[in-house]
Amino acid sequence: MSAPIAERLARVRDRIAAAARRADREPDAVALVGVTKTVEPERIEQAAAAGLTLFGENRVQEALPKVDQLPRLRWHFIGSLQRNKAKQVVGTFEMIHSLDSIRLARAIDRAAADRGLVADVLVQVNVGGEETKSGIEPGEALAELVREAAHLEHLRIRGLMTIPPFCDDPEAARPFFRRLRAEAEALGRLDLPGLSLGELSMGMSGDFEVAIEEGATMVRVGSAIFGERPRP
Ligand SMILES: *Cc1c(COP(=O)(O)O)cnc(C)c1O
């Protein structure tokens, strides 16, 4: 028997607070994004009733009906995004975690301009250099993307996001989290006007405590709250 969602959520919150304290940080400085892919609306409601306010989905098709059904919740888009779907995401999700090309940045900017708003985005960085992972390469490619996107009027880059190479040992992710933070600091030194890269979206069920110790301001946690997902 798995614990009810409220109990699992409470446990995750305790672990977030403990990790923050270990790093001399305020627990409130870490936002919890509950990842609800494959989770049906009834169980999302249970998490909302238990106080979770922020939710993440990674596929447009799956997400939109849920967002329609649960419109008073706050939603982030965390999966890779095709340019032709930017219109469906901008305005519906309060943040996009997965900007990884200038062409996508332009598509998001256009969609936001059409709706008369400014889209908040994070740049997804492939810190592990894995062929199969999306995200822009760290270093010069990242700097170039940020420099160009900084000119777009309807898009605001708020920080960086990463998914490190998968490993059972959470400690193995630490150098990648550290690297993401260093990349954000390096971009900060470029001193681009209007750019503030305060957000670091890193850490999932298996490694969010390590991510918090390394400076995460948002953790994206699915299975630790909602239980194991069915295998695809
Ligand atoms: C599924 C997913 C998560 C959450 O994964 P868990 O291991 O279940 O916590 C986080 N980020 C992204 C981008 C995801 O697709």
The ligand as an ORCA input file, in Angstrom:
! r2SCAN-3c Opt
* xyz 0 1
  C       9.033     13.561    -15.147
  C       9.857     14.767    -14.958
  C      10.277     15.172    -13.679
  C       9.918     14.429    -12.402
  O      10.450     13.167    -12.340
  P      10.378     12.288    -10.993
  O      11.579     11.464    -11.046
  O       9.104     11.520    -11.068
  O      10.365     13.230     -9.849
  C      11.042     16.318    -13.582
  N      11.395     17.033    -14.674
  C      11.013     16.682    -15.916
  C      11.436     17.516    -17.061
  C      10.236     15.543    -16.094
  O       9.867     15.194    -17.337
*
